[in-house]
């Protein structure tokens, strides 16, 4: 993450800002000047060549700074290959514990909502959750159109012993540094005051651009941010769906 300016301005509407092809080509040239193709997936390089919307996401994330956008492409592409993102496949997973992370319903702008039921999360399996999260975000509906995501952390009944700072750091870094212009907002629902210390540790990592995206909501305050009918059971909403049903 060093050297990456993660100011990350808020997108004006649902659709990605698409820059002119000549501007995108300039970013491509700047990237090629610093690229080491042995570190990237060939398929990522191919997408970069033909997809102006994809290049534009890096530009938007970096406040239209072409040099920073090129550096971010290098950083993202290197990270994706290191993480083995294109080899991950959970399409037929039977692993029940992973079901606390799921996409369901849409926000007011029509973006998908990624929910995390934190209560059943098992800290000892952090690495598996991280891989599953990467796979979910990579394979979400609308990724090819560069749609954004609203993330909701459902924290009812979650205490300090159940919180995992390392996973939350990974979660935030995924959106701050490795998935350009992807997170619309993050809603933190029913966080107990005992977790204030945990949040302080995490919030120091946030860029100004990321801080603007965080919304704290208690109980029905979540309806001020999301359509009521989209809110799932873990946040007290009318959609009765649970990823992992409470015992």
ABEGO torsion letter per residue (X at the ends): XBGBBAAGBBBABABBBBBBAAAAAAAAAAAAAABBAAABBAAAAAAAAABAAAAAAAAAAAGGBAAAAAAAAAAAAAAAAAAGAAABBAAABABAAAAABBBBEBBAAGBBBBBBBAAABBAAAAAAAAAAAAAAAAABBGAAAGBBBBBBBBABGBBAAABBAAAAAAAAAAAAAABBGABABBBBBGBBAAAAAAAAAAAAABBAAAAAABBBBBEAAAAAABBAAABBAAAGBABABBABBBX
